[in-house]
Amino acid sequence: MPKLTTDQIVAIDKALWDIEIRFLDIRVEMIDHAATSLEGMEGDFNVNLERYIADNKRELRKNYRQFKMNAWIKGVKLLFSNLFTVRFMLILAGVYALLYVDYSFQGREGVTTIFVLMSALAFPVLWIYYLYVGFTKQKKQFSTAERLLEFFGGMLITFCFLIRDRIDKAEIEDTAKLLYYAFIISFYVMMVITYRFLIRFYNSRYQVA
């Protein structure tokens, strides 16, 4: 079979989507492998594609799960490496300074109230954005960026609501509690920065508008 046409590449992409290969970057990798296999087959392209998907569906899904796990690991490594940068230290220092100024005027209870309100607002905003992307850019989502958002979006509940109560009740200096609040806020700021970096990187790499 000669080199595949653009329409045939699109057909492979649709076939992978139909078996729930959702992330664009992973589909692109799988399209390359599928195209190579299909170009070596004789006969009708559509028949060959249907047979290829049927014969390899289990393996394709297995590889997809592995790709997603690798994407998650890559995103976590990138985020945590960003925590050891000058940028993060400056963000942390700036947030801590703002909280300390507020603490000077309103005390710890005032700072705690602000932190709770920010957390309560951040969680729905995060998931509304996630659902928006899911509906409007279904076929243009990238594994590392979206897995990062999913995982650390869930951590927001743990750190901001569950652990916060323990921190508030702990017999430690108020300045240490302020540092905890500042770190959590800075952590999520860095998560957003990392997410945006990944989106720009993948949009450029895969030429997505």
Secondary structure, 3 states (H helix, E strand, C coil): CCCCCHHHHHHHHHHHHHCCCCCHHHHHHHHHHHHHHHHCCCCCHHHHHHHHHHHHHHHHHHHHHHHHHHHHHHHHHHHHHHCCCHHHHHHHHHHHHHHHHHHHHHHHHHHHHHHHHHHHHHHHHHHHHHHHHHHHCHHHCCHHHHHHHHHHHHHHHHHHHHHHHHHHHCCCCHHHHHHHHHHHHHHHHHHHHHHHHHHHHHHHHCCCC
